[in-house]
Amino acid sequence: MDDEEADLREQIFHNNVREQIIFLLLFILLYLLSFILIEKFRRRDSEDYFTADEDEVKVYRISLWLCTFSLAVSLGSALLLPVSIVSNEVLILYPNSYYVKWLNSSLIQGLWNHVFLFSNLSLFVFLPFAYLFSESTGFPGCRGLKGRVYETFIVLALLGVAMLGLAYVISAWLEGDRSSLDALLNLWTYLPFLYSCVSFVGVLMLLVFTPLGFVRLFGVVGGVLVKPQFLRDLNEEYYVYSFEEDTIRRRINNAVNTGVGYISPEPMYPDRGDISAPVTPDVSKDGISVNKETPLLRLSNGALQAGLNQRLRQVVAMRKEVESQRKTSSFQRNVVYPLAMLLLLALTTITVLMVLQNTLELLIGIKALPLSTRQFTLGIASLSKLGWAGASLEAGLILYLHAASLTGLGTPLRALRVLPRARRTPLARIIALCTVLLAHSTAQPLLVKILGITNFDLLGEFGRIEWLGNFKLVLLYNAIFAATVTLCLVSKFTASVRRELYNRFKWVANMFSVPEEVQSGNITKTNKRVSTERSFNIEKTESLDPSHLKTE
């Protein structure tokens, strides 16, 4: 009996060690990927990293490590559901395989618990500490790094007290009489509540950005892939850019050789709008700075040459891009592009149909709310009626939803001019973007479960968020999501048709609103004016012709 207990304890110990090693390896992999991403975008100049102060370098490195840690946690949170679904199907397909015995319910449950814990720490401790630490200057009495650490901890403690007080007020307002002084003293209970509030904000953010991302994905794929020949004439675009490049080179040579400061008359071809002309610097007028746009070919000599060189670089870049697209095979243009568009349309349609089905099942009472408290065992039954094919489709839809929401999130970030740029993103912006990505990724499993994309139960503390049990809130969320996605898609694919119909109806309305007498009178007056001007020009030409002059 003692030998059996010893063997059982030894097996539990080995299982625990194996799980911790797997967690460590997964975290190292995600951390390296996050570090590569941040290294690609972070700024490398004297203001951030290369400085003579050794304390500034240490502060920058510590803040950067905390940001990398938080980004790794956000990546792990985004992959929680797909990895869990695939693991369940692998155990069903190969139940007795020696190579997948390390996959079990304890491993997946521990993975969800670790992600939940590190998400809370990153949101409420690591990222605020990184920002406050990078902005701190230290107390006057303490020099060096120690003073900055003291200042950061004190400010972070004051911020934590304010957040806990706000959480107590909100919980007292929501729960009523259940909130008491004992609950105020039990500080650990507020961390899941604060995380619940952050996840609710993240889910609302996904409700706005995911439908926009569905629409923008069509434009992104259309910009990456080459369109078929009947949708875009690459030869014509290539010849246009080539001719414009030759014209600009001749103008630059003319300006250098003759010293002419402007070109007049200007060319008759219109600007297509794809190449922007430079803007002259602000001109002072009565002590007021006025931003005055000057046509490119009217600039002074030095500015003319600089503007022409800038425009030449842009035209050359566009010509090279079109030239590279011309070299693509006909298979990629005529097959890959339509298939990619059809795939996006099919995935979006399947997502909308699954959301509508989930809404109807919630109304009828067939399906339960996403709030889960039961224990899940991995490898017992498939999550989909279609088996591994349906589970693979669910995992693909989850990743597609994540890509669409990230694409939609880029729209307001681009409008606010806070999108990361390669090697030009400061540390404060990296911290802000990591915070947004973490809130976005941790809300992704909640979004998928609310919409009914998968039947996999949320494990750990993710399934115990209280507002997931609100029937009206979940039903309203599904209805708004389905309606918003449908309206965005209809607006995307019918925008050109509606615009053309509006222009035609407007033209017909203008025709019927003007009386026929006025139209005929305007036409007669116009014809008379044109004939008068034509006769005047003919007479003027004949008077200037030397053959009509009389010689003495």
C-alpha positions as CSV (number, residue, x, y, z in Angstrom):
1,M,0.0,0.0,0.0
2,D,2.8,2.4,0.8
3,D,4.5,1.5,-2.5
4,E,1.3,2.4,-4.4
5,E,1.0,5.7,-2.6
6,A,4.7,6.5,-3.3
7,D,4.2,5.6,-6.9
8,L,1.2,7.9,-7.1
9,R,3.0,10.8,-5.4
10,E,5.9,10.2,-7.8
11,Q,3.7,10.2,-10.8
12,I,2.0,13.5,-9.7
13,F,5.4,15.0,-9.1
14,H,6.6,14.1,-12.6
15,N,3.4,15.3,-14.2
16,N,3.7,18.6,-12.4
17,V,7.4,19.0,-13.4
18,R,6.5,18.2,-17.1
19,E,3.7,20.7,-17.1
20,Q,6.0,23.5,-15.7
21,I,8.7,22.7,-18.3
22,I,6.1,22.9,-21.1
23,F,4.8,26.2,-19.7
24,L,8.3,27.6,-19.6
25,L,9.1,26.5,-23.1
26,L,5.9,28.0,-24.5
27,F,6.6,31.3,-22.6
28,I,10.1,31.5,-23.9
29,L,8.9,31.0,-27.5
30,L,6.2,33.7,-27.1
31,Y,8.7,36.0,-25.4
32,L,11.2,35.7,-28.2
33,L,8.5,36.4,-30.8
34,S,7.4,39.4,-28.8
35,F,11.0,40.6,-28.5
36,I,11.5,40.4,-32.3
37,L,8.3,42.4,-32.9
38,I,9.2,45.2,-30.4
39,E,12.8,45.3,-31.7
40,K,11.4,45.9,-35.2
41,F,9.4,48.9,-34.1
42,R,11.2,50.5,-31.2
43,R,13.1,53.8,-31.7
44,R,16.8,53.8,-31.7
45,D,18.1,57.3,-31.1
46,S,19.7,59.4,-28.4
47,E,16.4,60.3,-26.7
48,D,15.5,56.7,-25.9
49,Y,18.3,54.3,-25.6
50,F,21.7,55.6,-26.7
51,T,22.5,58.0,-23.9
52,A,25.4,58.7,-21.6
53,D,23.4,58.2,-18.4
54,E,23.7,54.6,-17.2
55,D,20.5,54.9,-15.1
56,E,18.5,55.9,-18.1
57,V,19.7,52.8,-20.0
58,K,18.7,50.5,-17.1
59,V,15.3,52.2,-16.8
60,Y,14.7,51.8,-20.5
61,R,15.7,48.1,-20.5
62,I,13.5,47.2,-17.6
63,S,10.5,49.0,-19.1
64,L,11.1,47.3,-22.4
65,W,11.4,43.9,-20.8
66,L,8.0,44.4,-19.0
67,C,6.4,45.4,-22.3
68,T,7.8,42.3,-24.0
69,F,6.4,40.2,-21.2
70,S,3.0,41.7,-21.5
71,L,3.0,41.3,-25.3
72,A,3.9,37.6,-24.8
73,V,1.0,37.2,-22.5
74,S,-1.4,38.8,-25.0
75,L,-0.1,36.4,-27.7
76,G,-0.8,33.5,-25.4
77,S,-4.3,34.7,-24.6
78,A,-5.1,35.0,-28.3
79,L,-4.0,31.4,-28.9
80,L,-5.8,29.9,-25.9
81,L,-9.0,28.8,-27.6
82,P,-7.4,27.5,-30.9
83,V,-4.8,25.5,-29.1
84,S,-7.3,24.0,-26.7
85,I,-9.7,23.0,-29.5
86,V,-6.9,21.4,-31.6
87,S,-5.6,19.6,-28.5
88,N,-9.0,18.1,-27.8
89,E,-9.3,16.8,-31.4
90,V,-5.8,15.4,-31.4
91,L,-6.5,13.4,-28.2
92,I,-9.7,12.1,-29.8
93,L,-8.0,11.0,-33.0
94,Y,-4.9,9.5,-31.3
95,P,-6.1,8.4,-27.8
96,N,-3.3,5.8,-27.3
97,S,-0.4,7.5,-29.0
98,Y,2.7,7.8,-26.9
99,Y,3.7,11.2,-28.4
100,V,0.6,13.0,-27.2
101,K,0.3,11.7,-23.7
102,W,1.6,14.9,-22.4
103,L,-1.6,16.6,-23.6
104,N,-4.2,16.4,-20.8
105,S,-6.9,18.4,-19.1
106,S,-4.5,19.4,-16.3
107,L,-2.1,21.0,-18.8
108,I,-4.8,23.0,-20.6
109,Q,-6.4,24.1,-17.3
110,G,-3.0,25.2,-16.0
111,L,-2.4,27.1,-19.2
112,W,-5.6,29.1,-18.8
113,N,-4.9,29.8,-15.2
114,H,-1.4,31.1,-15.9
115,V,-2.7,33.3,-18.7
116,F,-5.4,34.8,-16.5
117,L,-2.9,35.5,-13.7
118,F,-0.3,37.0,-15.9
119,S,-2.9,39.1,-17.7
120,N,-4.0,40.6,-14.4
121,L,-0.4,41.3,-13.4
122,S,0.4,42.8,-16.7
123,L,-2.6,45.1,-16.9
124,F,-2.6,46.3,-13.3
125,V,1.1,46.1,-12.3
126,F,3.7,45.6,-15.0
127,L,2.5,48.0,-17.7
128,P,1.7,50.9,-15.2
129,F,5.0,50.3,-13.5
130,A,6.8,50.4,-16.9
131,Y,5.2,53.7,-17.8
132,L,5.7,55.4,-14.4
133,F,9.2,54.1,-14.1
134,S,10.2,55.5,-17.5
135,E,8.7,58.9,-16.7
136,S,10.0,59.1,-13.1
137,T,12.8,61.5,-12.1
138,G,13.4,60.3,-8.5
139,F,13.0,62.0,-5.1
140,P,15.3,64.9,-4.3
141,G,16.9,63.1,-1.4
142,C,17.6,59.9,-3.3
143,R,20.0,59.8,-6.2
144,G,20.4,57.3,-8.9
145,L,18.1,54.4,-9.7
146,K,16.9,53.8,-6.2
147,G,15.1,57.2,-6.0
148,R,13.3,56.4,-9.3
149,V,12.2,53.0,-8.0
150,Y,10.9,54.5,-4.7
151,E,8.9,57.2,-6.6
152,T,7.5,54.6,-9.0
153,F,6.3,52.3,-6.2
154,I,4.7,55.1,-4.2
155,V,2.8,56.5,-7.3
156,L,1.8,53.0,-8.2
157,A,0.5,52.3,-4.7
158,L,-1.5,55.5,-4.7
159,L,-2.9,54.6,-8.1
160,G,-3.8,51.1,-6.8
161,V,-5.7,52.6,-3.8
162,A,-7.6,54.9,-6.2
163,M,-8.5,51.9,-8.5
164,L,-9.6,49.7,-5.5
165,G,-11.8,52.5,-4.2
166,L,-13.4,53.0,-7.6
167,A,-13.9,49.2,-7.8
168,Y,-15.6,49.2,-4.4
169,V,-17.9,52.0,-5.4
170,I,-18.9,50.3,-8.7
171,S,-19.5,46.9,-6.9
172,A,-21.5,48.6,-4.2
173,W,-23.6,50.3,-6.9
174,L,-24.1,47.0,-8.8
175,E,-24.6,44.6,-5.9
176,G,-26.4,46.8,-3.4
177,D,-26.7,45.4,0.1
178,R,-24.1,42.6,-0.5
179,S,-21.3,45.1,-0.4
180,S,-20.0,45.7,3.1
181,L,-16.9,46.7,5.1
182,D,-15.6,43.1,5.0
183,A,-15.7,43.2,1.3
184,L,-13.7,46.4,1.3
185,L,-11.0,44.9,3.5
186,N,-10.8,41.8,1.3
187,L,-8.7,43.4,-1.4
188,W,-7.9,40.2,-3.4
189,T,-11.6,39.9,-4.5
190,Y,-11.3,43.1,-6.4
191,L,-8.7,42.0,-8.9
192,P,-11.1,39.6,-10.7
193,F,-13.8,42.3,-10.6
194,L,-11.4,44.9,-12.1
195,Y,-10.4,42.3,-14.8
196,S,-14.1,41.7,-15.5
197,C,-14.6,45.4,-16.1
198,V,-11.6,45.6,-18.4
199,S,-12.8,42.5,-20.3
200,F,-16.2,44.1,-20.7
201,V,-14.6,47.2,-22.2
202,G,-12.5,45.0,-24.5
203,V,-15.6,43.1,-25.7
204,L,-17.4,46.4,-26.4
205,M,-14.3,47.5,-28.3
206,L,-14.4,44.3,-30.4
207,L,-18.1,44.8,-31.1
208,V,-17.1,48.1,-32.9
209,F,-13.8,47.1,-34.6
210,T,-14.5,43.5,-35.7
211,P,-17.2,44.5,-38.3
212,L,-15.0,47.3,-39.6
213,G,-12.2,44.8,-39.8
214,F,-14.3,42.4,-42.0
215,V,-14.7,45.2,-44.5
216,R,-11.1,46.4,-44.4
217,L,-9.7,42.9,-44.9
218,F,-11.1,42.9,-48.4
219,G,-9.2,46.1,-49.2
220,V,-6.0,44.8,-47.5
221,V,-6.1,41.5,-49.5
222,G,-6.8,43.5,-52.7
223,G,-3.8,45.7,-52.0
224,V,-1.4,42.8,-51.4
225,L,-2.6,40.5,-54.2
226,V,-2.5,41.5,-57.9
227,K,-6.0,41.9,-59.4
228,P,-7.0,40.2,-62.6
229,Q,-6.4,42.0,-65.9
230,F,-10.1,42.8,-66.4
231,L,-10.2,44.7,-63.1
232,R,-6.9,46.6,-63.5
233,D,-4.7,47.4,-66.5
234,L,-1.2,47.1,-65.3
235,N,0.3,47.8,-68.7
236,E,-1.4,51.2,-68.9
237,E,-0.3,52.1,-65.3
238,Y,3.2,51.1,-66.1
239,Y,3.4,53.2,-69.3
240,V,1.8,56.2,-67.5
241,Y,4.4,56.1,-64.7
242,S,7.2,55.6,-67.2
243,F,6.2,58.6,-69.3
244,E,5.8,60.8,-66.2
245,E,9.2,59.7,-65.0
246,D,10.8,60.7,-68.3
247,T,8.9,64.1,-68.2
248,I,10.1,64.9,-64.7
249,R,13.7,64.0,-65.6
250,R,13.6,66.4,-68.5
251,R,12.2,69.1,-66.4
252,I,14.9,68.6,-63.8
253,N,17.6,68.8,-66.4
254,N,16.0,71.9,-67.9
255,A,15.8,73.6,-64.5
256,V,19.5,72.8,-63.8
257,N,20.8,73.9,-67.2
258,T,18.7,77.0,-67.8
259,G,18.2,78.2,-64.2
260,V,14.5,78.8,-64.8
261,G,12.7,79.1,-61.5
262,Y,9.3,78.0,-62.8
263,I,7.6,76.2,-65.7
264,S,4.9,78.1,-67.5
265,P,2.5,77.2,-69.0
266,E,1.8,74.2,-66.8
267,P,1.1,70.8,-68.4
268,M,-2.4,70.1,-69.5
269,Y,-2.6,66.6,-68.0
270,P,-4.5,66.5,-64.6
271,D,-2.9,65.2,-61.5
272,R,-4.3,61.7,-60.7
273,G,-3.9,62.2,-57.0
274,D,-1.7,59.2,-56.3
275,I,1.4,61.4,-56.1
276,S,1.2,64.3,-53.7
277,A,2.9,67.6,-54.5
278,P,5.0,69.2,-51.8
279,V,3.7,72.0,-49.7
280,T,5.7,75.2,-49.3
281,P,6.7,76.2,-45.8
282,D,4.6,78.6,-43.7
283,V,4.7,82.2,-45.0
284,S,4.6,85.0,-42.5
285,K,1.8,87.5,-43.3
286,D,1.4,90.5,-40.9
287,G,3.1,88.5,-38.2
288,I,0.7,85.5,-38.7
289,S,2.0,82.2,-39.9
290,V,0.0,81.1,-43.0
291,N,0.2,77.6,-44.6
292,K,0.2,78.4,-48.3
293,E,0.0,75.6,-50.8
294,T,1.8,76.5,-54.0
295,P,1.7,74.4,-57.2
296,L,4.8,72.4,-57.8
297,L,5.7,73.9,-61.1
298,R,5.4,77.5,-59.8
299,L,7.9,77.2,-57.1
300,S,11.2,79.0,-57.0
301,N,14.3,77.4,-58.5
302,G,15.7,75.6,-55.5
303,A,12.3,74.5,-54.3
304,L,11.3,73.5,-57.8
305,Q,14.3,71.2,-58.1
306,A,13.7,69.7,-54.6
307,G,10.0,69.2,-55.3
308,L,10.7,67.6,-58.7
309,N,13.3,65.3,-57.1
310,Q,10.8,64.3,-54.4
311,R,8.1,63.6,-57.0
312,L,10.5,61.7,-59.1
313,R,11.3,59.3,-56.2
314,Q,7.6,58.7,-55.6
315,V,6.9,58.1,-59.3
316,V,9.9,55.7,-59.6
317,A,8.7,53.8,-56.5
318,M,5.2,53.5,-58.0
319,R,6.6,52.4,-61.4
320,K,8.8,49.7,-59.8
321,E,5.8,48.4,-57.8
322,V,3.7,48.2,-60.9
323,E,6.6,46.6,-62.8
324,S,6.9,43.9,-60.1
325,Q,3.2,43.3,-60.3
326,R,3.4,42.9,-64.1
327,K,5.8,40.0,-63.6
328,T,3.4,38.0,-61.5
329,S,2.0,34.9,-63.2
330,S,-1.5,34.8,-64.7
331,F,-2.3,32.0,-62.3
332,Q,-1.8,34.3,-59.3
333,R,-3.8,37.1,-60.9
334,N,-6.7,35.1,-62.2
335,V,-7.0,32.3,-59.7
336,V,-5.4,33.3,-56.3
337,Y,-7.1,36.7,-56.1
338,P,-10.6,35.4,-56.7
339,L,-10.1,32.5,-54.4
340,A,-8.8,34.8,-51.6
341,M,-11.8,37.1,-52.0
342,L,-14.2,34.1,-52.1
343,L,-12.5,32.7,-49.0
344,L,-12.9,36.0,-47.1
345,L,-16.6,36.2,-48.1
346,A,-17.2,32.6,-47.1
347,L,-15.6,33.0,-43.7
348,T,-17.6,36.1,-43.0
349,T,-20.8,34.6,-44.1
350,I,-20.3,31.5,-42.0
351,T,-19.5,33.7,-39.0
352,V,-22.8,35.7,-39.5
353,L,-24.8,32.5,-39.9
354,M,-23.3,30.9,-36.7
355,V,-24.1,34.1,-34.8
356,L,-27.7,34.1,-36.0
357,Q,-28.0,30.4,-35.1
358,N,-26.6,31.2,-31.6
359,T,-29.1,34.0,-31.2
360,L,-32.1,31.8,-32.1
361,E,-30.9,29.0,-29.8
362,L,-30.6,31.5,-26.9
363,L,-34.1,32.8,-27.6
364,I,-35.6,29.3,-27.7
365,G,-33.6,28.1,-24.7
366,I,-31.7,25.3,-26.4
367,K,-28.3,26.8,-25.6
368,A,-27.0,27.9,-22.2
369,L,-25.3,31.1,-21.4
370,P,-21.5,31.3,-21.8
371,L,-21.0,31.4,-18.0
372,S,-19.4,28.1,-17.1
373,T,-18.6,26.5,-13.8
374,R,-18.4,22.8,-14.6
375,Q,-15.2,20.9,-14.9
376,F,-14.0,20.1,-18.5
377,T,-12.2,16.9,-19.4
378,L,-10.1,16.9,-22.5
379,G,-10.4,14.2,-25.1
380,I,-13.8,12.8,-24.3
381,A,-16.0,14.1,-27.2
382,S,-15.6,16.3,-30.2
383,L,-16.6,19.9,-29.9
384,S,-18.3,19.9,-33.3
385,K,-20.9,17.6,-35.0
386,L,-18.6,17.5,-38.1
387,G,-15.8,16.0,-36.1
388,W,-12.2,17.2,-36.6
389,A,-13.2,19.1,-39.8
390,G,-15.8,21.2,-37.9
391,A,-13.3,21.8,-35.0
392,S,-10.7,22.9,-37.5
393,L,-13.2,25.3,-39.0
394,E,-13.9,26.7,-35.6
395,A,-10.2,27.3,-34.9
396,G,-9.9,29.0,-38.2
397,L,-12.9,31.2,-37.6
398,I,-11.4,32.2,-34.2
399,L,-8.1,33.3,-35.8
400,Y,-10.1,35.0,-38.6
401,L,-12.1,37.0,-36.0
402,H,-8.8,38.0,-34.3
403,A,-7.3,39.1,-37.6
404,A,-10.4,41.1,-38.5
405,S,-10.6,42.8,-35.1
406,L,-6.9,43.8,-35.3
407,T,-7.4,45.1,-38.8
408,G,-10.4,47.2,-37.6
409,L,-8.4,48.4,-34.6
410,G,-5.8,49.8,-36.9
411,T,-8.4,52.3,-38.3
412,P,-8.7,54.6,-35.2
413,L,-5.0,54.1,-34.4
414,R,-4.2,55.4,-37.9
415,A,-6.6,58.3,-37.4
416,L,-4.9,59.2,-34.1
417,R,-1.4,58.7,-35.7
418,V,-0.3,56.2,-33.0
419,L,0.3,53.3,-35.3
420,P,3.8,51.8,-34.7
421,R,6.4,52.6,-37.3
422,A,9.5,50.6,-38.0
423,R,12.4,51.8,-35.8
424,R,10.6,55.1,-35.0
425,T,8.2,54.1,-32.2
426,P,9.0,55.7,-28.8
427,L,8.8,53.7,-25.5
428,A,5.6,55.5,-24.2
429,R,3.7,54.6,-27.4
430,I,5.0,51.0,-27.2
431,I,3.6,50.7,-23.6
432,A,0.2,52.1,-24.7
433,L,0.0,49.8,-27.7
434,C,0.9,46.8,-25.5
435,T,-1.9,47.7,-23.1
436,V,-4.4,48.0,-26.0
437,L,-3.3,44.7,-27.4
438,L,-3.5,42.9,-24.0
439,A,-7.0,44.2,-23.4
440,H,-8.0,43.1,-26.9
441,S,-6.5,39.7,-26.7
442,T,-7.9,38.8,-23.3
443,A,-11.4,39.8,-24.5
444,Q,-11.1,37.6,-27.6
445,P,-12.1,34.3,-25.8
446,L,-15.1,36.0,-24.3
447,L,-16.1,37.3,-27.7
448,V,-15.9,33.9,-29.3
449,K,-17.9,32.3,-26.5
450,I,-20.6,35.0,-26.5
451,L,-21.1,34.6,-30.3
452,G,-21.3,30.9,-30.0
453,I,-18.5,30.2,-32.5
454,T,-17.3,27.2,-30.4
455,N,-18.8,24.9,-27.7
456,F,-15.5,24.8,-25.8
457,D,-16.1,26.0,-22.3
458,L,-14.1,28.9,-20.9
459,L,-11.7,27.4,-18.3
460,G,-10.3,28.9,-15.1
461,E,-11.4,32.4,-14.1
462,F,-12.4,33.3,-17.7
463,G,-15.6,31.2,-17.3
464,R,-16.5,32.8,-13.9
465,I,-16.9,36.4,-15.1
466,E,-20.4,37.4,-13.8
467,W,-21.7,39.5,-16.7
468,L,-21.5,36.5,-19.0
469,G,-24.6,35.2,-17.2
470,N,-26.7,38.2,-18.1
471,F,-29.2,36.9,-20.7
472,K,-30.3,40.3,-22.1
473,L,-26.7,41.5,-22.5
474,V,-25.6,38.4,-24.3
475,L,-28.6,38.3,-26.6
476,L,-28.3,42.0,-27.4
477,Y,-24.6,41.6,-28.2
478,N,-25.3,38.8,-30.7
479,A,-28.1,40.7,-32.4
480,I,-26.0,43.9,-32.7
481,F,-23.0,42.0,-34.0
482,A,-24.9,40.1,-36.7
483,A,-26.7,43.3,-37.8
484,T,-23.5,45.4,-37.9
485,V,-21.5,42.9,-39.9
486,T,-24.4,42.5,-42.4
487,L,-24.8,46.2,-42.9
488,C,-21.0,46.7,-43.3
489,L,-20.8,44.0,-45.9
490,V,-23.8,45.3,-47.8
491,S,-22.5,48.8,-47.7
492,K,-19.1,47.6,-48.9
493,F,-20.3,45.7,-52.0
494,T,-23.1,48.1,-53.0
495,A,-21.3,51.4,-52.5
496,S,-20.4,51.9,-56.1
497,V,-23.8,50.9,-57.4
498,R,-25.6,53.2,-54.9
499,R,-23.3,56.1,-55.8
500,E,-24.0,55.6,-59.5
501,L,-27.8,55.3,-59.0
502,Y,-27.7,58.5,-56.9
503,N,-25.9,60.4,-59.6
504,R,-28.3,59.2,-62.3
505,F,-31.4,60.1,-60.2
506,K,-29.9,63.5,-59.5
507,W,-29.2,64.1,-63.2
508,V,-32.8,63.2,-64.1
509,A,-34.2,65.4,-61.3
510,N,-32.2,68.3,-62.5
511,M,-33.5,67.7,-66.1
512,F,-37.1,67.7,-65.0
513,S,-36.7,70.6,-62.6
514,V,-35.6,73.1,-65.3
515,P,-38.3,74.2,-67.7
516,E,-37.9,73.4,-71.4
517,E,-38.1,77.1,-72.4
518,V,-35.2,78.0,-70.2
519,Q,-33.2,75.0,-71.5
520,S,-33.9,76.0,-75.1
521,G,-33.1,79.6,-74.3
522,N,-29.8,78.7,-72.7
523,I,-28.9,76.5,-75.6
524,T,-29.7,79.3,-78.1
525,K,-27.7,81.8,-76.1
526,T,-24.8,79.5,-75.8
527,N,-24.8,78.7,-79.6
528,K,-25.0,82.4,-80.4
529,R,-22.1,83.2,-78.0
530,V,-19.9,80.4,-79.5
531,S,-20.7,81.4,-83.1
532,T,-19.9,85.1,-82.3
533,E,-16.6,84.2,-80.6
534,R,-15.7,81.9,-83.5
535,S,-16.4,84.6,-86.1
536,F,-14.4,87.2,-84.1
537,N,-11.4,84.8,-83.9
538,I,-11.6,84.2,-87.6
539,E,-11.7,87.9,-88.4
540,K,-8.8,88.5,-86.0
541,T,-6.8,85.8,-87.7
542,E,-7.5,87.1,-91.2
543,S,-6.5,90.6,-90.1
544,L,-3.2,89.4,-88.8
545,D,-2.5,87.2,-91.9
546,P,0.2,88.8,-94.1
547,S,-1.5,87.7,-97.3
548,H,-4.4,90.2,-96.6
549,L,-2.1,93.2,-96.0
550,K,-1.8,95.7,-98.9
551,T,1.7,96.8,-99.8
552,E,2.4,100.2,-101.3
